[in-house]
Amino acid sequence: MTSPKAAELRALHVPGRPLVLPNVWDAASARAVVEAGFPAVATGSAAVAPVLGYADGEQAPAGAMLDAVARIARAVPVPVTADLERGYGLAPAELVERLVATGAAGLNLEDSDPGTGSLVDPDEQAGFLAEVRAAAAGAGADLVINARVDTYLRGAGTSHGAGAADPRDEGTTDRRLADAVERGRRYLRAGADCVYPIGAADPEVIKTLVAEVGGPVNVLFRPGAPSLAELAALGVARVSFGHGLHAATQRYLAAMLSAIASGESPYEIGGP
């Protein structure tokens, strides 16, 4: 059974005309995204977790995170994709069952261990993604899987071994790029719909990833990244904002509170 919202979300991943996702953290921010005209909503774990009272890195209980996703999905008429880190320790079948129950149409899954920060062996991660895809098919559900590649966050791993980077070449552009491409290819073969090499920002690197991964590529928009128009020209299919908007909102709130504490009007300060 193909979910209409999953099919809609998948169709929005168009290289050169990217799906732009200003990541949200609650129902109110999700509604604001829809009211601004965006065709889909994405959560960001590093934004949702602190709203729930936890740090990022799978510190929030799975139930709390999934309940937050459900509230967001109920609040908006468009497809919702959920950042579920590395699955909160849930077996693929349970992860799929509980996510589908929220009404979400897709999910992010990352390939580094939230507890240790180390890259997961690519074979292990590909197997995990394949199990998630199979669990969705077995449940008669459809989900858009965005496979995060953490090479640019954690250092280059290995495409064949235990996953630890060689300290002599960790951080080199060529090593990281080769690792990200190989991981991305594996994850697409395992059933992912899109690959998310988070942290890749150099235009030439992004161009190579788009050309060589063999499927839709998601890029994180952050200060110093190429503009949205430039990312489109590079062939990117999806653009995420991570926790950037939530962090900016929190900074603005802090400035407003500081103004109040100083006896000033919080409404006369500049925006975030």
C-alpha positions as CSV (number, residue, x, y, z in Angstrom):
1,M,0.0,0.0,0.0
2,T,1.5,3.4,-1.0
3,S,0.7,6.1,1.4
4,P,-0.5,9.2,-0.5
5,K,1.6,11.5,1.8
6,A,4.7,9.3,1.4
7,A,4.3,9.3,-2.4
8,E,3.8,13.1,-2.2
9,L,6.9,13.6,-0.1
10,R,9.0,11.3,-2.3
11,A,7.9,13.2,-5.5
12,L,9.1,16.5,-3.9
13,H,12.7,15.3,-4.1
14,V,13.7,16.7,-7.4
15,P,17.3,17.3,-8.2
16,G,17.8,20.9,-9.2
17,R,14.4,21.9,-7.7
18,P,15.0,20.9,-4.1
19,L,12.5,20.3,-1.4
20,V,13.3,23.0,1.2
21,L,12.6,21.9,4.8
22,P,12.9,24.6,7.6
23,N,13.0,22.0,10.4
24,V,10.4,22.4,13.2
25,W,10.2,21.6,16.9
26,D,6.5,21.7,17.8
27,A,3.0,22.0,16.3
28,A,3.1,25.8,16.3
29,S,6.3,26.0,14.3
30,A,5.0,23.3,12.0
31,R,1.9,25.3,11.3
32,A,4.0,28.4,10.6
33,V,6.0,26.5,8.0
34,V,2.9,25.4,6.2
35,E,1.4,28.9,6.4
36,A,4.6,30.2,4.8
37,G,3.9,27.9,1.8
38,F,6.2,25.0,2.3
39,P,4.8,21.7,1.0
40,A,6.2,19.4,3.7
41,V,7.4,19.5,7.3
42,A,10.5,18.0,8.9
43,T,11.3,17.7,12.5
44,G,14.9,18.1,13.8
45,S,15.9,16.0,16.8
46,A,18.3,18.7,18.1
47,A,15.3,21.1,18.1
48,V,12.6,18.8,19.5
49,A,14.7,17.2,22.3
50,P,15.3,20.4,24.3
51,V,11.7,21.4,23.9
52,L,10.9,18.0,25.6
53,G,13.5,18.7,28.3
54,Y,16.3,16.5,27.0
55,A,19.6,16.9,25.2
56,D,20.0,15.7,21.7
57,G,21.8,12.4,21.0
58,E,18.9,10.0,21.8
59,Q,18.6,11.3,25.4
60,A,14.8,11.8,24.9
61,P,12.8,8.6,25.4
62,A,11.5,7.2,22.1
63,G,7.9,7.5,23.3
64,A,8.3,11.2,24.0
65,M,9.9,11.9,20.6
66,L,7.3,9.9,18.8
67,D,4.5,11.6,20.7
68,A,5.9,15.0,19.6
69,V,6.0,13.8,16.0
70,A,2.4,12.7,16.3
71,R,1.3,16.1,17.6
72,I,3.1,17.8,14.7
73,A,1.6,15.4,12.1
74,R,-1.9,16.0,13.5
75,A,-1.4,19.8,13.3
76,V,-0.6,20.1,9.6
77,P,-2.2,18.8,6.3
78,V,1.1,18.2,4.5
79,P,3.6,15.2,4.7
80,V,5.7,15.1,7.8
81,T,9.2,13.5,8.0
82,A,10.7,12.8,11.4
83,D,14.3,13.0,12.5
84,L,14.6,9.8,14.6
85,E,18.4,9.9,15.1
86,R,19.4,6.2,14.9
87,G,16.1,4.8,15.9
88,Y,16.3,5.1,19.7
89,G,17.3,1.5,20.1
90,L,14.0,0.2,18.7
91,A,14.0,-2.9,16.5
92,P,13.1,-2.0,12.9
93,A,9.6,-3.5,13.0
94,E,8.8,-1.6,16.2
95,L,10.3,1.6,14.9
96,V,8.2,1.4,11.7
97,E,5.0,0.4,13.6
98,R,5.3,3.3,16.0
99,L,6.3,5.8,13.4
100,V,3.4,4.9,11.1
101,A,1.1,5.3,14.0
102,T,2.2,9.0,14.4
103,G,1.0,9.8,10.8
104,A,4.5,10.6,9.6
105,A,5.4,9.9,6.0
106,G,9.2,9.6,6.4
107,L,12.1,9.6,8.7
108,N,15.8,10.4,9.0
109,L,18.2,7.7,10.2
110,E,21.9,8.6,10.9
111,D,24.9,6.4,10.6
112,S,26.9,7.4,13.7
113,D,26.3,6.2,17.3
114,P,24.6,8.9,19.3
115,G,26.3,7.7,22.5
116,T,29.9,7.5,21.3
117,G,29.8,9.7,18.2
118,S,31.6,7.0,16.2
119,L,30.6,6.1,12.7
120,V,28.7,2.9,12.4
121,D,30.1,0.3,10.0
122,P,28.5,0.9,6.6
123,D,27.5,-2.7,6.2
124,E,25.7,-2.6,9.5
125,Q,24.0,0.6,8.7
126,A,22.9,-0.7,5.3
127,G,21.5,-3.8,6.9
128,F,19.6,-1.6,9.4
129,L,18.1,0.5,6.6
130,A,17.2,-2.6,4.6
131,E,15.4,-4.0,7.7
132,V,13.5,-0.8,8.1
133,R,12.4,-0.8,4.5
134,A,11.4,-4.5,4.8
135,A,9.5,-3.8,7.9
136,A,7.6,-1.1,6.2
137,A,6.7,-3.3,3.3
138,G,5.7,-6.1,5.6
139,A,3.4,-3.7,7.5
140,G,1.8,-2.6,4.2
141,A,3.2,0.9,4.8
142,D,5.3,3.3,2.8
143,L,8.0,5.5,4.3
144,V,10.4,7.9,2.7
145,I,13.8,7.1,4.2
146,N,16.5,9.8,4.4
147,A,19.8,8.2,5.2
148,R,22.1,10.5,6.9
149,V,25.8,10.1,6.2
150,D,27.9,11.5,9.1
151,T,31.4,11.4,7.4
152,Y,31.6,15.2,7.5
153,L,30.7,15.3,11.1
154,R,32.7,12.3,12.5
155,G,35.6,11.9,10.1
156,A,36.1,9.4,7.3
157,G,35.4,5.8,8.2
158,T,36.0,2.8,6.1
159,S,33.8,1.2,3.4
160,H,34.8,-2.3,4.2
161,G,36.2,-2.6,7.7
162,A,35.2,-2.0,11.3
163,G,34.5,1.7,10.7
164,A,37.4,3.5,12.4
165,A,39.1,6.2,10.4
166,D,42.8,6.0,9.6
167,P,44.3,8.9,11.7
168,R,46.8,9.6,9.0
169,D,44.1,10.6,6.5
170,E,41.2,11.6,8.6
171,G,39.9,14.9,7.7
172,T,41.3,15.0,4.2
173,T,38.8,16.0,1.5
174,D,39.4,13.0,-0.8
175,R,39.0,10.5,2.0
176,R,35.9,12.0,3.4
177,L,34.3,12.4,-0.1
178,A,35.1,8.8,-1.1
179,D,33.6,7.5,2.2
180,A,30.5,9.6,1.9
181,V,29.9,8.5,-1.7
182,E,30.4,4.8,-0.9
183,R,28.1,5.0,2.1
184,G,25.5,6.9,0.2
185,R,25.5,4.3,-2.6
186,R,25.2,1.4,-0.1
187,Y,22.3,3.1,1.7
188,L,20.4,3.7,-1.6
189,R,20.9,0.1,-2.5
190,A,19.5,-0.9,0.9
191,G,16.3,1.0,0.3
192,A,16.9,4.6,1.2
193,D,15.2,7.3,-0.9
194,C,17.6,10.1,-0.3
195,V,21.1,10.5,1.1
196,Y,22.0,13.2,3.6
197,P,25.8,13.9,3.9
198,I,25.3,16.3,6.7
199,G,28.0,19.0,7.0
200,A,29.1,18.9,3.4
201,A,29.3,22.5,2.3
202,D,31.9,22.9,-0.3
203,P,30.3,23.4,-3.7
204,E,32.7,21.1,-5.5
205,V,32.1,18.4,-2.9
206,I,28.4,18.7,-3.2
207,K,28.6,18.6,-7.0
208,T,30.6,15.4,-6.8
209,L,28.2,13.8,-4.3
210,V,25.2,14.6,-6.5
211,A,27.0,13.2,-9.6
212,E,28.4,10.0,-7.9
213,V,26.0,8.9,-5.2
214,G,23.3,7.8,-7.7
215,G,20.2,9.2,-6.0
216,P,18.7,12.3,-4.4
217,V,21.1,14.3,-2.1
218,N,20.1,16.3,1.0
219,V,22.3,19.2,2.1
220,L,22.2,21.1,5.4
221,F,21.8,24.8,5.0
222,R,23.9,26.7,7.5
223,P,25.9,29.9,7.7
224,G,28.6,29.7,5.0
225,A,26.8,27.1,2.9
226,P,25.9,27.8,-0.7
227,S,22.7,29.8,-1.2
228,L,19.5,28.0,-2.0
229,A,19.8,29.0,-5.6
230,E,23.3,27.7,-5.8
231,L,22.3,24.4,-4.1
232,A,19.6,24.0,-6.8
233,A,22.1,24.6,-9.5
234,L,24.4,21.9,-8.0
235,G,21.5,19.4,-8.4
236,V,20.6,19.0,-4.7
237,A,17.2,17.5,-4.2
238,R,16.5,18.4,-0.6
239,V,17.7,21.1,1.8
240,S,17.4,20.9,5.6
241,F,18.0,23.5,8.3
242,G,18.6,21.1,11.2
243,H,18.2,22.9,14.5
244,G,19.3,26.2,13.1
245,L,16.0,28.0,13.2
246,H,15.2,26.8,16.7
247,A,18.7,27.9,17.9
248,A,18.1,31.4,16.3
249,T,14.7,31.6,17.9
250,Q,16.2,30.8,21.3
251,R,18.8,33.4,20.9
252,Y,16.2,36.0,20.0
253,L,14.2,35.0,23.1
254,A,17.3,35.4,25.3
255,A,17.8,38.9,23.9
256,M,14.2,39.7,24.6
257,L,14.5,38.5,28.2
258,S,17.7,40.4,28.7
259,A,15.9,43.6,27.5
260,I,13.1,42.9,30.0
261,A,15.6,42.3,32.8
262,S,17.2,45.7,32.0
263,G,13.9,47.5,32.2
264,E,13.6,47.9,28.4
265,S,11.0,46.9,25.9
266,P,11.7,43.5,24.3
267,Y,9.8,44.6,21.2
268,E,12.4,47.1,20.1
269,I,15.3,44.8,19.7
270,G,16.4,43.5,16.3
271,G,15.3,40.1,15.0
272,P,17.3,36.9,15.4
